[in-house]
Amino acid sequence: MTVANSSGCSSVWGGIAGYSPFSTTPEGQGPAWGRSLFEDSAEYGFGMRLAVDKRRENLGVDVKTLLAGDVGASPELCSLLEKWYKVKMDPDQCHEMYPALKDALAAEEGDHPVLARIQANADMLTTQSVWIVGGDGWAYDIGFGGLDHILAEGENVNIVVLDTEMYSNTGGQVSKASQLASSVKYQLAGKDRPKKNLGKVAM
């Protein structure tokens, strides 16, 4: 998975100095976590999605070229890549095939540029999920324009909003995520407008 996380309370929780909750499997796979500007999480994650899709598309073209011949790849590698090409959009099957493919690619000794590109982009043999993470200050307010744009694009991204229903970083101001009549540190009299319905906007 690839995580786009805007600067703010959520990125502080996700990357405190000396500690990271993001780990890897014994095979070395795990999340790639990137911290963006406070208002840019949606656009940052959108760029990640487009980049991953383009890299996988290019990998598919190279695999098809290799399978067409004249690259000098071993029959074993060709057989594995042929199976992969048929299921390349299936996350479970790609994940299952990845260890064997990785080993087979590492064992190849050819120097054809197509083979070299496939070896260099072996991380794209598995499917990639993209996660856009931020707080309510980002999603409901300062970054909403970008979030609205990404929702309208219909790209394959996952969006997580950590909704504290106020601006936590500034010590407790009301936001568009605050509930009607909620009293917070900097508005003790209570909010006079209802909470923005981000779920309906998304739908």
N, C-alpha and C positions, 0 to 999 in steps of 0.2 A: 504494500500500500504506500501511497504517497500522500503526505499531509501538508496542506497549506494552512498556516495558522497566523492570524494577524497579531501584531504586537498588542499586548494588553494583559489582563489578569489571566486569561486562558493560556497564553504563551509562557507566562511566569510559572504557572502550575506545571506546564509541560516541559520545562527546561531549567529547573533551578540549578544554580552552579554546583557542580560536583555530583549531580544526580540526573539520570534520564530514565523515564519509564519505558522508552523504546528499546527493545532488545532484538536479538537475532536468533534464528533457529540454528541447530547444529550445522545446517547446510550453508549458513551465512546469509540467509534471507531474512528480511525484516523491513520495517517502515523507513522511508526517507522523509524526514521532517524538516520543513523550511518555514522560517519566520518572516513574515512580510510586514509592510507598513500597516498601521492600525486600520486604515480604511480600505485596504486592497486585497483582503483575503479571497474574495470571489474571483477577481480578475487574475490573481496569482494562481489559484487552483485551476481556473479555466485554461490558462497558458500551459500548466502542467498536463492537463487532459489532452490538449491539442498536440503537445510535444510527444506524449506517450503514443497517441494514436498514429502520428506520422512515423515515428520510429518503428512501430510494429508493422505499419503498412510497407515501409521500405524493406524491413526484414522479410516480409512475405514475398516481395518482388525478388529479392536476392535468393531466397530458398527455391522459388519457382525456376529461376535462371540456373541454379546449381543442379536441380533435378532434370533440366533439359539437356544436360551433358556439357562436355568440353571444359569442365572445371577441375577435373582430376580428383574428385572426392571418392573416398572408399565406398564400396557397396553397403557396408554396415551403416555408415553415416547417412547415405542416401535413403536407405530403408527407414531409418528413424525419422528423418526430416519429412519423408513422404507421409508417414503416419501423422506427424505433427501438423502438417499443412492442412490435412483434412479436418482436424479438430481444433485449429488454432484459436477459435473464439470460445472454446469451452474451458473455463477456469480449472475445473477439477482434473480433466484429462491432461491439460498442459502442465499442471503442477506435478502430476504423477510421472509424466515423461521427462521432466526437467533434469533430474540427476543423471539419467542415462545419456541424454543429449549433451549435457555439459561435459561429461567424461569423453564422449565420442568426439566432440569438437576439440577438446584439449589434446586428444591423441593424433589429430590430423596434422600432417607435416607439409601439406601443399602450400604454395605461396600465391595462389590465384587471388586477385583483389576481391572477387565475390566471396570466396571462402573467408578471407581476412575480415571482411565486413560482418559476415555472419558471426564469426568468433568474437568480434568486438562488441556486438550487440546481443550476445547470448542472454543477457538479463531480460530481454524482451520476449524470450520464448515462453515465459509465463505471462498471464494476463495481469494487468495492473489496475488496482482500484485507486481512485483519487478522492480524498476527503478534504473538505473545506470547513475549517473550524474557527469559531470566533464567539465573542460574547454578544449580549443584546445591544450594547452600545454600537458595535459594528453592524449587526444584522438589521436592527430596526431604524438606525439613525445615520451615522456618518458613512457607512458602507452600503446603505440600502440600494442606491442607484446601481452599483455594480452587481449586487445580489439579484436584483430584479432582472437585470440584463441576462445573467447566467441562467436564471430560471426560465426565461423566455427562449433561450437558445435550445433547451431540451437536451443538453449534453449529459453523458453518463458520469455524473459526479454525485457524491454524497455530501450533504450539508448538515453540520452539527452546530446548533446554537446553544451556548451555555447561558441560559436566561436567568439572571439574578433579579430581574425586574427593576433595576435601577443602575445608575452609573457607579459601579463599585470602586473603580480606580480613583475617582475623585472624592470618595468618602461618603457617597450616598446622595446623589441627585436623582430627581425623577427623570424618567426617559419615556419614550413611546411604548416601552415594554412594561412600564409600571401600571398596576391595576388602578381602576377608578377609586378615588378616595384614599389610596394608600398614603400613609404618612412615612416620610423618610427624613433623614437628618437635616437636609437642606430645604425641605418643604413640609414642615410639621402640620400645616393646615390641611394637607391632603391634596391629591391630584384631582383636578376638576374635569378630566377627559378620560374616556375608557381606553383600555389597552388596545393597541394596534393588533389586528389578527393576521399574523404572519403566515399561519397555516392556510388561511383562505387566499391570501395573495399567492402563495406557492401553488395552490390548486388551480 
